[in-house]
């Protein structure tokens, strides 16, 4: 995808990976970038930092009607959406004890938001015969996440949604990519939830949001499905598929090291993503 003169929407765009993506898209020549997030103060600050032609929308992406209204507003005010980046995501830091309320919230944000985005933006894209969907999942969606069952499950589901969209609409001019980073220096990392928590403990493999944005620009240019800012994830993914029992045993050892707080400085043979 050539971003020159394109219109992009980025959810979770006020901070972290989303903001870095918005900044990178503008730097690559995008005609307009719409920053979408929950906090109006943060949205305004992001738009001010990005400058024209950025604009902002306050939207809860877990609300189907709100996402549809977002797409309608952007298409009316800015123009047809060329690239929709479904980037917003949350973690819980919980296991089997997670409440129904926790499961419902993370499922709606980490999974259904991708479905809502596709449902809202695809009609216009299909009518034009072209469009690009980029969803942010996690390496946890290809591997697993120690310490956060809902995050691991929903990120696997997010990858599955992206795969289905690519298979279903790929021959109709729709390109789909799925971003699967490991640790990134964001608020999710500092909170100790989600895919960054393991990298925080072992103090390795943490990228800056700008590094992830650079990897995304490369991935969009080649229109590859899996965008892996940490390239070693591809090898971990291969090991998981070809020798699952050995991979599970290695992950159990990794969990024991993290929970026990031992041997944290030595490089790890595997990572949870």
Beta strands, then each sheet from edge to edge (+ up, - down):
strand 1: 7-11
strand 2: 32-37
strand 3: 54-58
strand 4: 83-86
strand 5: 131-136
strand 6: 174-179
strand 7: 226-227
sheet 1: 3+ 2+ 1+ 4+ 5+ 6+ 7+
end
